Amino acid sequence: MINFLKYKWLYFLISAIVIGVGLYSIVVYGFSFSIDFVGGAVIEYQFNKKIDEKTVRTVFKEKNIKIFLLQNHNNTQYLLKTIPIDEKKELEIRNEFESKHKKKPIVLRFEMVGPTLGKETTIKTVTASLIAILGILIYITFAFKNFKYGFAAILAMIHDFFVVIGSYSLMSKFLGAEVDTLFVTAVLTTMSFSVHDTIVVFDKIREYRKTDTTTLFSVLANKALTETMVRSLNNSLTIALMLLALVLLGGEIIRFFAAALLVGTITGTYSSPFIATPLVEFFEKGRRRSK
């Protein structure tokens, strides 16, 4: 049996540093939001001659128009999602292609789109998440007949949430990642994964406590962590390797979604044994002292 809980304050310190760096990034750098959140323009061009993607990006950059998404088909047809622009600005872009690059673009589509995640949808998403958290708290408390288990699991989930959003803020600043609907999906998936892994450890602790009521909680917890650690690592490793492949080889759209899930998988695997379980042990010690 390995005494994992011996170093619980080191685990808390590591988490505090990671979350602290992430919160600093959120406050100082913030996030770069995609068209899903801010709305914008959808433009589709058909060129009479082939034109490389770099040239297209350069023209839009010179006009101070940010591109959220660019899809290229045979270097002659381009679909772009940009910040909101009017018809006059769009005409300037076409004139720039014709006069400077001798490429005539035909407009296949030009339309303005609103944010798919407006204020009302965002409020509903947050409300649904809070209801889900409350449901998880009630379920774990009922299943393990102890509020401390549910509270520790929720705290571990919040830990994972801040690690993911803090990491994504850094990716947004230094790698150009944008907050979109896929990122929201990654965050919610991470939260569910965190609880799933935590329940496995808690269930093993409960199994030991049913047959042994005299041994200290820390001893039973260490025994449970020793038995479940390899299983958790193997399970998470298979997911992490797949996500790593998507990060390295995936396309522009899915790369940062996979990166967010990869961070979530790592922190979810970490928080179950090194955050949730030490918290329960801390609560148990507090209960014994109060007695």
C-alpha positions as CSV (number, residue, x, y, z in Angstrom):
1,M,0.0,0.0,0.0
2,I,1.3,3.5,-0.9
3,N,0.7,6.4,1.4
4,F,-0.6,8.9,-1.1
5,L,-2.3,11.1,1.4
6,K,1.1,11.8,3.1
7,Y,1.7,14.5,0.5
8,K,-1.7,16.0,0.3
9,W,-0.4,19.5,1.0
10,L,1.9,19.2,-1.9
11,Y,-1.0,18.3,-4.2
12,F,-3.0,21.3,-2.9
13,L,0.1,23.5,-3.5
14,I,0.5,22.3,-7.1
15,S,-3.2,22.9,-7.8
16,A,-3.1,26.3,-6.2
17,I,-0.2,27.3,-8.5
18,V,-1.8,26.0,-11.7
19,I,-5.2,27.6,-10.9
20,G,-3.4,30.8,-9.8
21,V,-1.5,31.1,-13.1
22,G,-4.8,30.3,-15.0
23,L,-6.7,33.0,-13.1
24,Y,-3.9,35.5,-13.7
25,S,-4.1,34.7,-17.5
26,I,-7.9,35.2,-17.4
27,V,-7.7,38.5,-15.7
28,V,-4.8,39.9,-17.7
29,Y,-5.2,38.3,-21.1
30,G,-8.9,37.2,-21.1
31,F,-10.2,35.0,-24.0
32,S,-10.5,35.3,-27.7
33,F,-14.1,34.7,-28.6
34,S,-15.2,33.1,-31.8
35,I,-18.1,34.0,-34.1
36,D,-20.3,31.7,-32.0
37,F,-20.2,34.3,-29.3
38,V,-19.8,37.6,-31.0
39,G,-21.5,37.1,-34.3
40,G,-20.0,38.2,-37.6
41,A,-20.0,37.8,-41.4
42,V,-20.0,34.7,-43.6
43,I,-18.4,35.3,-46.9
44,E,-17.9,32.7,-49.7
45,Y,-15.8,33.6,-52.8
46,Q,-15.2,31.8,-56.1
47,F,-12.0,33.1,-57.7
48,N,-11.3,33.0,-61.5
49,K,-7.8,31.9,-60.8
50,K,-6.0,30.0,-58.1
51,I,-5.0,32.0,-55.1
52,D,-3.1,30.7,-52.1
53,E,-4.5,30.9,-48.6
54,K,-1.7,33.1,-47.3
55,T,-2.7,35.8,-49.8
56,V,-6.3,35.7,-48.8
57,R,-5.4,36.1,-45.1
58,T,-3.0,39.0,-45.9
59,V,-5.8,40.9,-47.7
60,F,-8.2,40.6,-44.8
61,K,-5.4,41.5,-42.3
62,E,-4.5,44.6,-44.3
63,K,-8.2,45.7,-44.0
64,N,-8.1,45.0,-40.2
65,I,-10.7,42.2,-40.5
66,K,-10.2,39.3,-38.2
67,I,-10.9,35.8,-39.6
68,F,-12.5,33.3,-37.3
69,L,-12.6,30.5,-39.8
70,L,-11.2,29.9,-43.3
71,Q,-12.0,26.9,-45.5
72,N,-10.2,26.4,-48.7
73,H,-11.3,24.3,-51.7
74,N,-8.7,23.8,-54.5
75,N,-7.4,27.4,-53.9
76,T,-10.2,28.8,-55.9
77,Q,-13.2,28.7,-53.5
78,Y,-13.0,30.1,-50.0
79,L,-15.5,30.2,-47.1
80,L,-14.7,32.7,-44.4
81,K,-16.2,33.7,-41.1
82,T,-15.1,37.1,-39.9
83,I,-16.0,39.9,-37.6
84,P,-19.0,42.0,-38.7
85,I,-18.4,44.0,-41.8
86,D,-20.8,46.0,-44.1
87,E,-21.3,45.8,-47.9
88,K,-18.9,48.7,-48.5
89,K,-16.1,46.9,-46.6
90,E,-16.8,43.7,-48.5
91,L,-16.5,45.6,-51.8
92,E,-13.2,47.0,-50.8
93,I,-11.9,43.5,-50.2
94,R,-13.0,42.4,-53.7
95,N,-11.4,45.5,-55.3
96,E,-8.2,44.7,-53.4
97,F,-8.0,41.2,-54.9
98,E,-8.6,42.5,-58.4
99,S,-6.3,45.5,-58.3
100,K,-3.4,44.2,-56.3
101,H,-3.5,40.5,-56.9
102,K,-5.2,40.3,-60.3
103,K,-7.7,37.7,-59.0
104,K,-11.4,38.3,-59.6
105,P,-13.6,37.0,-56.8
106,I,-17.3,36.2,-57.4
107,V,-19.5,36.5,-54.3
108,L,-21.3,33.2,-53.7
109,R,-22.5,34.2,-50.3
110,F,-22.3,37.2,-48.0
111,E,-24.5,37.4,-44.9
112,M,-24.4,38.6,-41.3
113,V,-24.9,36.0,-38.6
114,G,-25.8,36.6,-34.9
115,P,-24.1,34.9,-32.0
116,T,-25.4,31.3,-31.6
117,L,-24.6,31.6,-27.9
118,G,-26.4,34.8,-27.0
119,K,-27.0,36.2,-23.5
120,E,-30.2,34.2,-23.0
121,T,-28.5,30.9,-24.1
122,T,-25.5,31.6,-21.9
123,I,-27.7,32.2,-18.9
124,K,-29.6,28.9,-19.6
125,T,-26.3,27.0,-19.9
126,V,-25.1,28.3,-16.6
127,T,-28.4,27.6,-14.9
128,A,-28.5,24.0,-16.3
129,S,-24.9,23.5,-15.1
130,L,-25.7,24.7,-11.6
131,I,-28.8,22.4,-11.5
132,A,-26.6,19.5,-12.7
133,I,-24.0,20.3,-10.0
134,L,-26.8,20.3,-7.4
135,G,-28.1,17.0,-8.7
136,I,-24.6,15.4,-8.5
137,L,-24.2,16.7,-5.0
138,I,-27.6,15.2,-3.9
139,Y,-26.9,11.9,-5.7
140,I,-23.4,11.3,-4.3
141,T,-24.6,12.4,-0.8
142,F,-27.5,9.9,-1.0
143,A,-25.4,7.1,-2.6
144,F,-22.6,7.3,0.0
145,K,-24.9,8.5,2.8
146,N,-22.5,11.3,3.6
147,F,-22.6,14.9,2.6
148,K,-18.8,15.2,2.8
149,Y,-18.4,12.9,-0.2
150,G,-20.7,14.9,-2.4
151,F,-19.1,18.2,-1.3
152,A,-15.6,16.9,-2.0
153,A,-16.6,15.7,-5.4
154,I,-18.1,19.1,-6.3
155,L,-14.9,20.9,-5.1
156,A,-12.8,18.6,-7.2
157,M,-15.1,19.3,-10.2
158,I,-14.7,23.1,-9.6
159,H,-10.9,22.6,-9.4
160,D,-11.0,20.9,-12.8
161,F,-13.2,23.7,-14.3
162,F,-10.7,26.4,-13.3
163,V,-7.7,24.4,-14.5
164,V,-9.4,24.0,-18.0
165,I,-10.5,27.6,-18.4
166,G,-7.2,28.9,-17.1
167,S,-5.2,26.7,-19.5
168,Y,-7.5,27.7,-22.4
169,S,-6.9,31.4,-21.6
170,L,-3.2,30.7,-22.0
171,M,-3.8,28.9,-25.2
172,S,-5.9,31.8,-26.4
173,K,-3.1,34.2,-25.7
174,F,-0.2,32.3,-27.1
175,L,-1.6,29.8,-29.6
176,G,-4.7,31.7,-30.9
177,A,-7.3,29.4,-29.4
178,E,-10.9,30.8,-29.5
179,V,-13.8,30.2,-27.2
180,D,-16.5,28.6,-29.2
181,T,-19.3,26.0,-28.8
182,L,-16.8,23.2,-28.9
183,F,-14.9,24.6,-25.9
184,V,-18.2,24.7,-23.9
185,T,-18.7,21.1,-24.8
186,A,-15.1,20.3,-23.7
187,V,-15.7,22.0,-20.3
188,L,-18.9,20.2,-19.6
189,T,-17.4,16.9,-20.6
190,T,-14.4,17.5,-18.3
191,M,-16.8,18.1,-15.4
192,S,-18.6,14.9,-16.0
193,F,-15.4,12.9,-16.4
194,S,-14.1,14.3,-13.1
195,V,-17.1,13.1,-11.1
196,H,-17.0,9.7,-12.8
197,D,-13.4,9.0,-11.8
198,T,-14.0,10.3,-8.3
199,I,-16.9,8.0,-7.7
200,V,-14.7,5.0,-8.5
201,V,-12.3,5.9,-5.7
202,F,-15.1,6.8,-3.3
203,D,-16.9,3.5,-4.0
204,K,-13.8,1.5,-3.1
205,I,-13.4,3.4,0.1
206,R,-17.1,2.7,1.0
207,E,-16.5,-1.0,0.2
208,Y,-13.7,-1.1,2.8
209,R,-15.6,0.9,5.4
210,K,-18.5,-1.6,5.3
211,T,-16.3,-4.4,6.6
212,D,-13.8,-2.3,8.6
213,T,-15.1,0.4,11.0
214,T,-12.1,0.6,13.3
215,T,-9.2,1.4,10.9
216,L,-8.4,5.1,10.3
217,F,-10.0,6.6,7.2
218,S,-6.6,7.7,5.9
219,V,-5.5,4.1,5.8
220,L,-8.6,2.9,4.0
221,A,-8.3,5.8,1.6
222,N,-4.7,5.0,0.8
223,K,-5.6,1.3,0.3
224,A,-8.4,2.3,-2.1
225,L,-6.1,4.7,-4.0
226,T,-3.4,2.1,-4.4
227,E,-5.9,-0.4,-5.8
228,T,-7.7,2.0,-8.2
229,M,-4.7,4.1,-9.3
230,V,-3.4,1.7,-12.1
231,R,-7.0,1.3,-13.4
232,S,-7.5,5.1,-13.5
233,L,-4.2,5.7,-15.2
234,N,-4.7,3.0,-17.8
235,N,-8.2,4.3,-18.6
236,S,-7.1,7.9,-18.8
237,L,-4.0,7.1,-20.8
238,T,-6.0,5.5,-23.6
239,I,-8.1,8.7,-23.8
240,A,-5.1,11.0,-23.5
241,L,-3.2,9.3,-26.4
242,M,-6.1,9.6,-28.7
243,L,-6.6,13.3,-27.8
244,L,-2.9,13.9,-28.2
245,A,-3.0,12.5,-31.7
246,L,-5.9,14.9,-32.5
247,V,-4.0,17.8,-31.1
248,L,-0.9,17.1,-33.2
249,L,-2.6,15.9,-36.4
250,G,-6.2,17.3,-36.2
251,G,-7.5,20.1,-38.3
252,E,-7.7,23.7,-37.2
253,I,-11.3,23.4,-36.0
254,I,-10.9,20.4,-33.8
255,R,-7.3,20.9,-32.5
256,F,-8.1,23.2,-29.6
257,F,-11.2,21.3,-28.7
258,A,-9.0,18.2,-28.4
259,A,-6.5,20.2,-26.4
260,A,-9.1,21.4,-23.9
261,L,-10.3,17.8,-23.5
262,L,-6.7,16.6,-23.0
263,V,-6.2,19.1,-20.2
264,G,-9.5,18.1,-18.8
265,T,-8.6,14.4,-18.9
266,I,-5.3,15.0,-17.1
267,T,-6.7,17.3,-14.4
268,G,-9.8,15.0,-14.0
269,T,-7.5,12.0,-13.4
270,Y,-5.4,14.1,-11.0
271,S,-8.2,15.6,-9.0
272,S,-9.9,12.4,-8.1
273,P,-7.1,10.8,-6.0
274,F,-5.2,14.0,-5.1
275,I,-7.9,16.6,-4.5
276,A,-11.3,14.8,-3.8
277,T,-9.9,12.0,-1.6
278,P,-7.6,14.2,0.6
279,L,-10.6,16.6,1.0
280,V,-12.8,13.8,2.4
281,E,-10.0,12.8,4.7
282,F,-9.6,16.4,5.8
283,F,-13.4,16.5,6.6
284,E,-13.2,13.2,8.4
285,K,-10.4,14.5,10.6
286,G,-12.4,17.6,11.4
287,R,-15.4,15.5,12.4
288,R,-13.2,13.4,14.8
289,R,-11.7,16.6,16.3
290,S,-15.1,18.1,16.9
291,K,-16.1,14.9,18.7
